[in-house]
Amino acid sequence: MKQFDVPIVYRSPLISAIKKKRREADKMKKDFSPTLLDFGPVQFYLARHFGFCYGVENAIEIAFRTVDENPGKRIFLLSEMIHNPQVNHDLQERGVRFLQDTYGRELISFDTLTADDVVIIPAFGTTLAIERKLQAIGIPTTQYDTTCPFVEKVWNRSEVIAKKNYTIIIHGKPKHEETRATFSHAAANAPSVVVEDMAEAQQLARYITGEEPAEKFYEVFKGQYSEGFNVERDLQRIGVVNQTTMLASDTQAIADFLKQTMVNHFGLTDANVGERVADTRDTLCYATNDNQSAVTGLLETPADLAIVAGGYNSSNTSHLVELCEEKLPTYYIDSNEKILSADEILHYNFHQKEERLTHGYLPTKHPVKILVTSGASCPDAIVESIIQKIAGFFPEALSFDEISGKFS
């Protein structure tokens, strides 16, 4: 895989060595067991796959190179390049300014832009409307485009099934930058609708079968369907794609459910189901699949708690938290600073969208066993700093150098 020029501050020599060793021993990526870092009184189990993915490293390299190549120019990002506070802060420190927030609300008016300005498109991609707006100003949209190739893969898949006259159903979070971009590209080619979860898929099914009156659809799915969407016409043939960072099991369940709805309603067989349901397969990116599979493998290890590191508005990270929460106490943090002491941790409850302070998160027994993973936009350096901080609460623990020496 291509090697990217990413600032050294985001790297961890220890974790890089661990990942290299695991890759060499498991080239086919079939072993999802964790890596043990045994400090003695505290043991950390690192997920087989975690941290920066191809798309994130590509975006970081392009963004920092853009700053270096354009001294004296005004440089803007459409919105957060990736969902990691450290990376976005570092870009702002280098003079990059955000045009919009993560929900698409304008922070700086596009009217203030000129053709001499540089605008970076984030890894999530952007809508066709914004592309046209920038092009009208005279700002090229391809020169500094960090859109993830796996997001573009979904757009391409949507275009293919659109040409075969299928309506596109997108499993994603309607307000997420990537879903907004994917919806824009899909809707340019075919009728499109976004479903956020199985509950919304079940609602949509009732319009396919006619159990609910068509006019109710426009209220229930307000803001989630393409212009001119016609319920009676546009739910006759469907294909499901997704936001690349959703839970793989959720997407598969939604696709299977909607397919079965079509089979039952139209009396389809294996021989003719393709007439009504496009074979889209899974459009999750490889890193999302790997990271989720790695967490499933990680959770087979008996442990006292899990720590998941990543930005609080990171979709792929929140899904890793979901998986861990099903099995054991899980603490979602964006940096080692949220570990206040051996007794207190400030962590994010993404269900309630708020940080919470928990006391007594570390058990008093020895050894304490902690599962550790991170989202695809979280630097390995953050994971290392979390491990170092917690290990520092145990005076009898092996030194970090001693642990590092085992992987060098």
N, C-alpha and C positions, 0 to 999 in steps of 0.2 A: 504493500500500500504506500502511496505517496507520502513523503515526509514533508511537513510544513514548518515554516519558519515562525515559530510562536515564541513570544517573550519568555526568557528563562525564568522569570519570576513566577510563571504559572506552572512550572515543572517541579517534580519531586524526584530527586535521584533514586531514593529508595523505591518509590512506586514504579518508576520507569524500569528499574532493574527487575522488579517482581513481574511486571507485565511482559517484559522481554523473555524472562525465564518461562513463564506460562505459555507464551506463544510458541516458543521453540519446542516445548514438551507436548503441545496440543495443537498442532497446525490446523487440524480439521474442526477445532472449536467444539469438541464433543464432551469435554469434561467441564461441568459447571460447578464442581466443588470449590469451596473458598480456599484462600491462602491464609494460613495461621501465622500470626505474629505473636509469639509467646513471650511476654515480658515477665512471666512468673506469676505474681499476684493478680495480674490483669492480662487477658488474652483477647486479641482482636482477630476477627475473621473477616478478611477482605473478599468481597464478591469477585468472581472470576472476571467479569467485565464491568467497568464503570468509568465515569469521567469523559473527557473530551472525545467527541466522535469526529469523523471525517468532515462533516458539514461545518461543525463549530470551528475546527482548526483552520479550515479553508477560509471561513469568514474572518477570523482573527487575523490571519496572515494578510488578506486583502485590505482590511481596515487599517492596520498599522502601516502597511506599505503605502496606502493612499495618503496618509498623513505625511510620511517621509517624502513622497514624490511631489507634494503640492505646498511647499513653503510659501507663506504669505497669502495663501488663498483661504477663503472662508470654506469650512468643511462641515457638512451636516449629515446626520443619520436620519432616515425617515422616522425611526423609532428605535427602541432598544435593539441592538444588533443581535444579541442572544439574551436569554433570561439569566444573566449572572451579574450581580451588582458590582463585583470587583472589576470585571472586564469593562462594563459600561462606564464605571467611574474613571478607570484608567484612560479611556478614550476621551472623556470629558476633560480630564486633566491636561490632555494634549491639545485641547482647543476644539474638539468636535462637539457640536451642539445638536440636540434632538429637535426635529420638526414636530413630532407628535408623541403622545404618550403611548403606552402599550395598548390602549383601547382605541387608538386612532383619533383622539381629541387633539386639535391643533395647539401646539405650544408656541410656534413661530409661524407667522402668516406666510403662505407660499407667495403672496404678493410682494414680499420683500426680497425674494430670490432673483438673481440675475444669471445670465448665461455664463458668467465667469465663475460662478460658485460650483462647488463639488458636492454632490449628494450620493451617499452610500446607501444602497438598498440592503436591508438586513437579511439574515439567513432565512427568515420566514418567507421571504418574497414580498410582493406588494400587489395591489389591485391594478387592473388595466386602467382604471380611471386616474389613478395617481401617476402611472407611467405616462399617460397622455398629457397630464397637467405639467409634468416636468419637461417633456419633449416640446410642449408649446412655449415654454420659457427659453428653450435652447439648451437644456441640460441633458446630456446623453444618459440613457438608463441602462446601458450595457457595460459601460467602461468600468464602473465600480459597483458591480452587482455581486453580492455575496450569497444570493439565494442557494440554499442547499440543493445539491443534485437530486436528492431523494424526494424533495418537495416537487421539483420539476418533473420527476418521474410520475408523480400522481397527476400533475396537470396533463402530461402526455397521455396517460392512461384514460383520463376523462375525455380528452379530445378524440381518442380512438373509438370509445363506446358512443360518444355523441354522434359521430358520423354514421353510426349504425342505428340511429334514432331511438336510443335509450335515454330515459330521464336519469340524471345523476343524483344519487343520494349520498351525501357527505356525512360520515360519522366524525364529528368534531365539536369543539367548543365554539359556539357562534361568535363570541367576542374576541377569540384568539386571533393574533395577526395572521398566522398561517392559514387558519380556516377562512378568514375573510379573503385572503389572497386566492386560495383554491376555489372558493365559491365564485369569485370574480371571473377566473379563467374558465371554470366549468360553465357558468351561466352565459358566457359569450358564445358557447357552442350548442347548448342544449338546456331544456328546462332543468332546474336544479333546486334541491331543498336540503337543508342541514338538519340532522337529528343529533342531539347531544348525548343521548343515552338510550337504554332499552325502553324506558318508559315512553320516550318520544317516538321510538320506532313502533311501539305498540299502538300509540295514537295514530301514527301515519297508516298503519295497517287497517285501521277502521275506516279510513277514507278509500283505501284500495278496495275493500270489500263492500263499501257502501253502507256500513253499519252506522256511520255518522254522516250527517248532511254535508255536502261539499262546501257550503258557504261557511261552515264553522272552521274549516281548515285555515282560512285566511286570518282568522282571529288567533287560533292556537299557535300557528307557525309564523306569526307576524315578524317581519324582518329576517326570516330564514328561508324565503323562497324567491325565485327569480321573477323578474317582471313578466307579466302576462301568463303566469303559471295557471294552467287549467286543470283542475282536479280530475274531472271526468276523462280528459284526453291524456294527461301527462303521467298518470300512474298505471298505464297499461303495460309499459315495458320499462324495467329499471336496472340500474347497475350501481353497486355500492363501492365507494372509495373512502379514504379516511384522512384525517389529520395524522401525520406520520408518528406522532408521539402518544397516541391513545393506547389504552391497554389492549394488547393483542387479543386476549380472550373476549373482551367486550365487543370489539369489532367483528370477530368471527361469529359471536352469538347473534349480533344484530343482523349480519349478512345471512346467516342460516335461518333466522326467524322470518325475515322478509321474503326470502326465497320460498320457504314453506308456505307462507301466506299466499304467494302467487300460485304455487302448485295447487293448493287447496281451492282457491277461488276460481282459477281458470281450468282446473282439471288437467294439469300438466303431468307428463311422464318424464322419465329420464331421457327419453329420445327427443322430446320437443321442448324441454324446459328452457333451452337457450333462446327460444322464440320470444320469451317474456323476461328472462333474467340473464343479464350479461355475466360472463365468466371473468370477473375482475381480479379474483384471488386477493391476497393480502397486500395492501400498499404501505404497510409499516416499513420504516427504514431498518436497515440491518442492525444499527446500534440500539434502537428501541427494542427490537427482538432479543438481541444478545443481553442487554442489561436486565430485561424482565426475566429472561430464562435464568440468568445468573442469580437473580434474587430468589427465584424458586429453588435453585440449588443451594443457595446460602441458607435458606430457612429450614433445610433439613438438619442443620447443625443446632443442637440444643444450646440455648443462650439465655442471658438474663434480660437483654435489651438490644435494640437496634438504633443506630444513628444513621440518618440519611442526610447528606449534605447537598445543598443546591439553592438556587434562587427561589424565592417564595412564589413567584409567578411562573415558574417553570412547569409546564404540563407533564413532561416526561418524568420529572423528579417526583411530582405529586403522585403519580401512578406507582412508583417504587415504594413510596410511603404507604399507599393503600395496601399493597401486597404484604408489607411487613406488619402493618397494624392488625392484620387478620390473625397473626401468630403470637405477637409479644409486644411489650411496651416499646413504642417507637418515638424517637425525637428527631424532628425535622429542623435543621439549623442551616444558616447560610455562611457561618464562619466560626472559628474557635472562640471568638469573643462572646458568643452566646453561652459558652460553658463558663458560668460565673465562679464556680467552686466545685469541690467534690460533693457538695450537697445540693447546689442549685444550678438549674439549666433553664435558659429562656428559649423556648422552642415554638414553632409555628403550627397552629391548628388550621390546616388549609380548608377544612369543612366550614369553620366559623370565620375564616379570614382574619385571624388575630394571633398575636404572640401570647404565650402563657408561661408563667413561672412555675416550675415544678421543683419541689424539695424531695430529697432522698431518692434521686433517680439512680444512684449507684448503690447496689446492695453491699452489705457489710461482709458477706462471705468471701472467701478466696478459693479458687481464682474467680474473678468477675469475668464473665464471657460476653463480649460485645460484637454484634454483627455490624459491619460498616459497608456502605455503598454511597454512590453519589450520582447525580444527574449528568446528562451528556454535555451540559454547558458549565460544569463545575471543574475548576482547575485542580489537578492532583495535589498542588501545593496546599490547598485548603484541607484536603483529606489528611495529608501528612501532619499539618499543624493541629488538627483535632486529635489525632492519635498521640502526638507528643504531649499535648496539654493534659489529656486524661492520664497517660502513663506517669506524668509528673506528680500526680496525686498519690502515688504509691512509692514510698521511700525505698522499699526493697526491690523495686522493679529493675530489670536489666536496663542498661543505657541504650539510647537510640543507636549509638555507634555499634554496639554489640549486636543488635537486631539487624542493622544494615549489613554488617559483615557477613551474615548468613546468605545474603543474596547477591553479593558482589562477585 
